[in-house]
Amino acid sequence: MRLILLGPPGSGKGTQAQRLVHKHGIVQLSTGEMLRAAVAAGTPVGMQAKEIMSNGGLVPDEVVVGIISDRLDLPDARRGFILDGFPRTVPQAAALDELLKKKHLKLDAVVELRVNESALLERVETRAAETRARGEEVRIDDTPEVLTNRLAQYRALTEPLIHYYSEKRKLLTVDGMMTIEHVTREINRILAAIGAVEPKPVAAAPAKRAAGAARTGGGATAKKAAKTTKKAGKAGKPASKGTKKPSKAAKKPAKKTVKKAAKKTAKKPAKKVTKRRAKR
Ligand code: AMP
């Protein structure tokens, strides 16, 4: 599985990426983490990035694209990866497209975590307090002033990626204001719906049906999910409620037979299968 997690600072990308790593045995590739390691090690890249990062600016595209390109070649990325914090600009996304093409790799989905901006400052402050409580060093860019700049960078340079991936029918939007647990569940559900992961096995027969429907409907479902999230994903508008649209799209393909899943569109969620899953 190859994913991109998209969202502003404090939207929970890192937390959700770690959960996906544990569940699916793939690697998390965080350019922020890699850059912080480079800064700590005092490498030439680190020296170049240090000042920019402490101000909340973006490190030049060619630097991060180079880092990601090298990282994708390491053996542990073969089983799949989650890109966290990359791409952050349209040129980075275009460079990633090229890289993946050259390496004969296909992106499964881009999961956007949509959050209210007003919650971000509080989240980042909580993150800093928790880090301090663990006796670890707090990120120098986790301050209100720098966060303001990071958010401005996100709006200006990263948010256009919502449209970029929506056009490519890769975008799935999840309400990042739900609890961590809910967000994780929702992500896993939509990934199963587009066929990026195997749905959890239920009882033998229904599990087979659900898996088949999700897989077979994969292309169509991804398109529908992308369509739905395209509507939900108009840049700049923070989520206020649940992930109704993506979840409908996510639920639908798991419905009964492949034929039915293909025929019936967005109106009927996969009550049977999801109910069974919910019970377990
Ligand atoms: P993050 O940990 O993802 O919040 O990233 C921390 C900082 O690293 C950002 O504020 C940027 O200065 C830098 N950074 C991380 N990823 C990228 C990227 N893809 N492009 C440019 N700068 C980045």
Boltz pocket constraint, residues with backbone or C-beta under 6 A from the ligand:
constraints:
  - pocket:
      binder: B
      contacts: [[A, 9], [A, 31], [A, 32], [A, 33], [A, 35], [A, 49], [A, 52], [A, 53], [A, 54], [A, 56], [A, 57], [A, 58], [A, 59], [A, 60], [A, 61], [A, 64], [A, 84], [A, 85], [A, 86], [A, 87], [A, 88], [A, 92], [A, 141], [A, 150]]
      max_distance: 6.0
